[in-house]
Amino acid sequence: MTRRLIRPLTRLLGLAPLALLAAGCSSLEPFDWTALPSRSVTTLDGRVLEASDGELRVRHAPDDLGAALGVGLEETGDGVLVTNRLRADAELVPGDRIRAVAAVAGAAVESPVEGVADLEQWLVASGWLELDLRVDRDGSEEVVRVLLRNEAQPVPAVTSTRARRWGIDLVDLRTLPEGAWPGRIDADDMEELVTSTGTNLRAYLVSRIAVDSPAAYRGLRPLDVVLEVSSDGLDATRLVVVGADGRDPWTLELDEPESPAGAWIPLLFEYERDESATLLSIGPRDEILGLSSTRSYDADTDGYVERRVVSSYALFDYTRTSTPTGTQTTIEVLGLPSFGRLWRERDDD
């Protein structure tokens, strides 16, 4: 939340101890623009698509040995033949025939290679383990040291700002190669969904979403696909979402973000509000009354924790915390140990 900006402004403008109403002030943001954590999905062609703070990257499939070595491979019944290079900097060259393998780390024990399966067991160590491959090359035997790689490659994409007022960055799905689309979405499925929902053919991939945005709170996540609901485009606030995590299509309704607001009178009164929190304080340090309602993201559950507090510094403190798994209520009176504590599992809808 963008709190604590009001007091410096009052000092700067020489308005203290008068209250400064900051509703709609351009220096305040409606929510925290920190992005939700990165995530990944399998693409239509079996690779791994990642979204991290608005950047789209793709890695080869975890079981793709040729991509890890940067070469094409063929089983011939007599070792494994390198057919071509997939990367210009690959250590192996076309014509190499892999005969044996040994890990560089630890005690190097060489194992014969009769087929691709004899090499695939090492893929779990992609990115850090080096292997010594004994190969036949141009009539002689050589040992070639290779690193199994799985480096993320950037996906060229143009980010749309049409939904940024809701804290969302989008990429037009049509600008991505279809093979790089999330695995449960292909062109035929998209056509069917468009027909059933009455939308046009504009579809967007969520590349980034602000952690405190209303859309994130209501379930939108990176790599979900958003379809326009009307020909007016994303000026509409009803969107059809195809979840990258396998959820069935659902409708997301968004209101215009509220402008942050705040007012402050030194030692007497303070009020602040944005999309994720509302704070009201009467008296210094909430001595007379303090009210707060906050919402924060919990990465462990991929959900939100809501906390409501009513307090009087010298008399009592009431706290109610709601998580995706349940609700806890705590009451403290006159500094005595907590009582009235209640925990219950949240009922399924």
GIJOKA-V143135 format. One record per backbone hydrogen bond with DSSP energy under -1.0 kcal/mol. CO is the residue of the C=O (numbers start at 0). NH is the residue of the N-H. Records with the same first field share a line. If there is no record, write none. Layout:
CO = NH, NH
This chain:
4 = 8
5 = 9
6 = 10
7 = 11
8 = 12
9 = 14
14 = 17
21 = 24
24 = 27
29 = 274
31 = 211
33 = 210
38 = 50
40 = 48
41 = 182
42 = 45
46 = 42
47 = 58
48 = 40
49 = 56
50 = 38
51 = 54
54 = 51
55 = 154
56 = 49
57 = 152
58 = 47
60 = 63
62 = 64
63 = 67
64 = 68
65 = 69, 70
67 = 148
69 = 85, 86
71 = 82
73 = 80
78 = 75
79 = 97
80 = 73
81 = 94
83 = 71
86 = 89
92 = 95
95 = 81
96 = 135
97 = 79
98 = 112
99 = 133
100 = 110
101 = 131
110 = 100
114 = 117
115 = 118, 119
118 = 121
119 = 122
121 = 124
122 = 125
124 = 127, 128
128 = 147
129 = 103
130 = 145
131 = 101
132 = 143
133 = 98, 99
134 = 141
135 = 96
136 = 139
139 = 136
141 = 134
143 = 132
145 = 130
147 = 126
152 = 57
159 = 169
160 = 163
162 = 165, 167
163 = 166
166 = 209
168 = 206, 207
169 = 159
170 = 204
171 = 174
172 = 175
176 = 179
177 = 180
178 = 44
180 = 43
181 = 184
185 = 189
186 = 190
187 = 191
188 = 192
189 = 193
190 = 194
191 = 195
192 = 196
193 = 197, 198
201 = 227
202 = 172
203 = 225
204 = 170
205 = 222
206 = 53
207 = 168
208 = 35
209 = 212
212 = 216
213 = 217
214 = 219
215 = 218
220 = 223
223 = 205
224 = 241
225 = 203
226 = 239
229 = 232
232 = 235
236 = 253
238 = 251
239 = 226
240 = 249
241 = 224
242 = 245
249 = 240
251 = 238
259 = 23
260 = 272
261 = 21
262 = 270
264 = 267, 268
267 = 282
268 = 264
269 = 280
270 = 262
271 = 278
272 = 260
275 = 294
276 = 273
277 = 292
278 = 271
279 = 290
280 = 269
281 = 287, 288
282 = 285
283 = 286
285 = 312
288 = 281
289 = 310
290 = 279
291 = 308
292 = 277
293 = 306
295 = 304
297 = 301, 302
302 = 297
304 = 295
305 = 321
306 = 293
307 = 319
308 = 291
309 = 317
310 = 289
311 = 314, 315
314 = 333
315 = 311
316 = 331
317 = 309
318 = 329
319 = 307
320 = 327
321 = 305
324 = 345
325 = 322
327 = 320
328 = 341
329 = 318
330 = 338
331 = 316
332 = 335
338 = 330
341 = 328
343 = 326
